[in-house]
Amino acid sequence: MTLSRRCFLAASAASFAAGMTATDAKSTLGNDEAASSKNTICVFTKPFNSLSFDELAEKIAAIGYDGIEAPIRRGGHIEPQNCADQLPKLVEALAKCGLKITVMTSDINDPGDPLTERVLRTAATLGITRYRMKYVHYAPDLSIDDQIANWHDQFVDLAALNHDFGITGLYQNHAGNKYMGAAIWDLDRVLAGIAPTDIGMAYDIRHATVEGGTSWPTTFRMIRDHIDTVYVKDFVWEGAKMKNVPLGEGRVNPSFFKMLADSDFTGPISLHEEYLDHRPSELVPQHLAAIKQDLATLQEMMK
């Protein structure tokens, strides 16, 4: 690790620890400065690429969401290289309907990529405070410990860039043996010493349940001080395969939401509807109906 990395990591960890009270130490979920009893609820808008920015804003606002998780990545609402020109237009369209980009889904995980700084600068200038990072994958022929150490250094450098822009990177746990973070303990090691306001976690209860079975509450408690945002969706097992289903119809345990409440979670909750094909534009009405029903289910679970 270079001296600059060590200096940033030490300063970041010391600053985070110094700012924590005894109460904070028990519950540091979410990093919203203006915490309230009502979590911001947004929706991942991957199925709505065919809509104009104005149409997207109007339809999401009409359902009752507080914001969106917008895919600003290859194949998303906006291609990363077009971010400076197009992202202000999306932000403006959302603002007219009282919405914000709660999370920007990105292709970012490499602080050395020329597009990284360009996209982050644009997002930060527009008041976007969170972005989801691109996954990193295990190489089967390399040491697990070495890969974790390398990703830690990479994330430290990215955290320093995030800190400069005042934006939080989020790494999502995703099920599967190639994904760093699927088991959650490895992500805990990668994020060690990094302030969650610089890089935190998007905790996905669906993927945590797939990987953790009945033990997901243990890894939730282990990683909780890194969690900034929560992702919600559901699934069932069909033999050895997973099938995505509407929220409340699958294996995700509603007791999770009591755990969130007991942890004084103040961060955003992002609802992901994955059980309909997101590619055909003719399915947009079905997607809108689905995210409306899932929102009602989520609100009931959170009571």
N, C-alpha and C positions, 0 to 999 in steps of 0.2 A: 504494500500500500504506500502511495507517495505521501510526502509530508503534507501537501495541501489537502489530501483526502483525510489524513489523520486529524489535521487541525479543524476541518469542517465537521467531522464526525464528533470530535470531542466537544466543540463549541455547541453543536446542535443538541447533543445529549445533555450537556450541562444546562443549557438554556431551558430545555423542556423540563428537566428535573427541578430546576430552581423555581419554575412557575407553578409547580403542583402543590396544592394543599393536601392535607390528610384526606379530605373528602375526594379530591381529584384522584388521588392514588387508588381509591377503590373503584372509581368509575370515570374513565377517560374516553368513553365511546363518543364519537362525533367530535368535530372541532369547530362547530358553528359558534361564532362569537355571540350572536344574539339567540341563545338557546331559548326554546319555549316548550310547553307541554305538547305542542302539536308538531309532529315531524313533517318536514316537507316531503310530499309524495310526488315522484315524477314517473314517467313511463319511457321505456326504451322504444324509440320510434323507427327502428330498423324496417318494419313492414311498410313504411309510408314514403318511400323514395319517389313514388310516382306523383305525389302531391306537391303543389307549389308551396313555398314557405308560408304564404298567407292562408292557404287552405289547411295546411298542417296545424298552424297556430289556432285557427278558429275551431277546428274539430276537436283538438285536445283540450282546449279551454272549455268547450261546451260539455265535455264529459265530467270535468271537475278536477283534473290534475293541477298541481301547483307549478309544474315545469316539465321539461323533457330531458332524457338522456339522448343526446344527438350524436349519431355516428358521423364524425368528421374524419374519415379515413377512406382508404381505397374502396370504391364501391358504395360509399355512404351518401349522405345528403350532399356533402361537399368533399371533393378531392383535396388532399392536404396541400398540394401545390397551388390550389385556387383559394386557399383559406383567407388571405388578406383581402381579396375582392368580394367573396361570397359570404363569409361568416358575419360581417356587419349587417348584411341584408336579412339573414335569418334571425339575428338578435333583434333587429328592428321589428320584423313581422311578429315575433313572439311578444315583444313588449306592448304592442298595440292591443294584445289580448290579455295582458297582465301576467304573462309567462316569462320564464327565464330558462336558459340552459343550465340545469342543475349539475349535470355531468356531461363532459364532452368525451365521447369514446374516440380513441385515437390509435395510430400506429406507432406511438412513441414508446421506446424503452432504451434507446441509444442516445446518450447526451452528445455524442460526436457527430450524429447525423445532421447535415445542414438544415434539413426540414424541421428538426426538433425545435431549435430556437425560434425559427420563423413562426411556427404554429403557436408555440407557447406565448410568444410576444403578442401576437394578434389576439389570442384568447384572453390574456391578462388585461390587455388594453380595453377590451369590451366588458370587463367585469366578470368573466367566467373564472370561478375559483377552484374547480375540480376537473380532472380529466382521468379517464381510465387508460391504463397503460396496455401496451401489447404484451402478450404472454412471452415467456422464455421457456424453452424446451430442453429437457435432458438429452444429452448425447449418450447412447448406450455403451460406448467404448471408453468413457472418461470417468474418473473418480467422482463420486457424488460429492464428497467433501470439497474437492477442488472446484467443482462447478459452483457450489454454494458460495465458496469464498470469492470466486470471480464475479458472480452476480452481486454479491455484497458490495464489492468495490465499484462496480458499474452503477448500482443504485445510489451509492454515496455521491458519486459525481452528478447523477441526475437530480438527486435531492438538493444539491448545492445550486443547480440551475433553477429548480423550482422555487427555492428560497429567494433567489434574486428577483423572480417575477411575482412572488406572492401567490403562488398557485400550488395546489396539492395534487400530486400524482396518486392514483389508486391502483393497486394490484389486486385483481380478482382471483380467488381460488376457483379452479376449473377441474372437474373430475377427469381422470385419465392418467395413465402411467408416464406419459411424456411431459406432463405439465408440472413445472415447478410451482408449488403452492397447493397442489391437489391434496397432499397429506397434511398441510397447514403447519406442521412442526418445522418444515424446511423454510417456509416463508418467514416464520418467526426468527429463524437464524439469519436470513438474508436482511431482514429489517432491523436487526439488533443495533441499537444506538442511534437510529435515524428517527428524528421527530416525526410523529404522524401528521403534523401540519405540512411537512415537506413530501414525504411519501407515506401514505397510510394504506389501509386495506379496504377493498370492496368485498364484504363478507357475503358470499352467496350460500344461503341456507339449502338450496336445492342440491348444489354440488357437494356441500359439506355433508349432507345426509347420504348421498350416494357413496361417498368415500368412508364416512364415519359410522354408517349404520346406526347403532344405538349409542355410540360413544362420542357423537359430535358435540354434546354439551361440554365434554372435557377439553377438546381442542378449542372450542369457543372461548372458554374461560382463559385458556393459555394465550390466545391471540388478541383478546378483547381490547387491550390498551393500544393496539395498532389500528383498530377498526374505526373508519371514518363514515362509511356509507354501507347500507345493507341492500342486497339484491334479493328479490323474492320471485320465485316461480315454483312449479311443482312437477312431480313425475311419478310413474309407477314402474314396477318391474314386470316385464313380459318375458318369462324365462330368464335368460342371461342378459337380455337387452333392456335398456331404459326407454321409456316412452313418455314424452312430455304431455301433461294434461292440465286442464284449468286449475287454478289455485283452489285448494280445499278438497280436491278430488284424488289426491295422491298421498305420498309417503311423508311429506313435510309435516312435522308435528306442530299443531297450533300452540303448544306450550312454549315454543321459541319466542313468541311475541310477549309472553309474560316475562321471559328472561330478559328481553330487551327493555321492557318497562322497569324491571327490578334493577337494571344496570344504569338507569337514568340516561338512556340513549337519546341524544339530541340531534343526531345527524340525519341526512336524507335517507329515504327508502325509495329504491328504484324497482318498479315492477316490470318484469320481462315476460312477454307472452310469446312462447316458443312452440306452441302446439299446432299452429297453422303455418303453412308454407308462406314465407315472407316475400317470395319473389313475384308471383302473379299479381299484377295491379288490379285485376278484377276481384280479388279477395279483400280489398281494402274495407268494404262495408262489414265483412265478417270480422276483420281484425278490430275495427272500432267497437263492434258489439262485444267482442271478447274482452278488450281492455276495460270496457265499462263494467262488465260483470265481475272481472277480477278485482277491480278497484272496490266494488261493493263488498266482495268477500274479504279483501284485505282490511277494510275499515271495520268489519265485524270481528275479525280475528284480533284486531288491536284493541278492542274495547276491554 
